[in-house]
Amino acid sequence: MSCEGRLNVLLKWFGDPSADEINDRRLKEWRANYDEARSIASYFRWMAGHPEAPRAHGESRDG
């Protein structure tokens, strides 16, 4: 079965999502990605302010 055929079968089973549903999904994905990026940035800011914190694999700031 071709990709287009599979898509048509899925649309028959689950229905064609409305534009609002698609926008809601995109917004949820964007928020999750944004929250993850903020968490990572916060971690790196914290690490920059705490030079005594252990590093991955025993690395030191000096190299």
C-alpha positions as CSV (number, residue, x, y, z in Angstrom):
1,M,0.0,0.0,0.0
2,S,1.3,3.4,-0.9
3,C,1.9,6.2,1.6
4,E,-1.1,8.0,0.2
5,G,-3.2,4.9,0.6
6,R,-2.1,4.5,4.3
7,L,-2.9,8.2,4.9
8,N,-6.4,7.7,3.5
9,V,-7.0,4.7,5.7
10,L,-5.9,6.6,8.8
11,L,-8.1,9.5,7.9
12,K,-11.1,7.2,7.5
13,W,-10.4,5.6,10.9
14,F,-9.6,8.7,12.9
15,G,-11.2,11.5,10.8
16,D,-9.6,14.5,9.3
17,P,-8.3,16.8,12.1
18,S,-9.7,20.3,12.0
19,A,-7.4,23.3,11.6
20,D,-8.0,24.2,15.3
21,E,-6.9,20.7,16.4
22,I,-3.8,21.0,14.3
23,N,-3.0,24.4,15.7
24,D,-3.6,23.1,19.2
25,R,-1.2,20.3,18.6
26,R,1.5,22.6,17.2
27,L,1.0,25.0,20.2
28,K,1.5,22.1,22.7
29,E,4.6,20.9,20.9
30,W,6.0,24.5,20.8
31,R,5.3,25.0,24.5
32,A,7.0,21.7,25.3
33,N,10.1,22.6,23.2
34,Y,10.2,26.1,24.7
35,D,9.9,24.7,28.3
36,E,12.7,22.2,27.6
37,A,14.9,25.0,26.1
38,R,14.3,27.2,29.2
39,S,15.2,24.3,31.5
40,I,18.5,23.6,29.6
41,A,19.4,27.3,29.6
42,S,18.7,27.5,33.3
43,Y,20.9,24.5,34.0
44,F,23.8,26.1,32.0
45,R,23.4,29.4,33.8
46,W,23.4,27.6,37.1
47,M,26.5,25.6,36.1
48,A,28.3,28.8,35.1
49,G,27.7,30.3,38.5
50,H,28.8,27.2,40.4
51,P,32.4,26.3,39.2
52,E,32.7,23.8,42.1
53,A,29.9,21.6,40.8
54,P,31.0,18.3,39.4
55,R,31.2,18.0,35.6
56,A,30.3,15.1,33.4
57,H,32.9,12.3,33.2
58,G,35.2,14.0,35.7
59,E,35.9,17.0,33.4
60,S,37.1,20.2,35.1
61,R,36.6,23.7,33.9
62,D,40.3,24.1,33.3
63,G,40.3,21.3,30.7
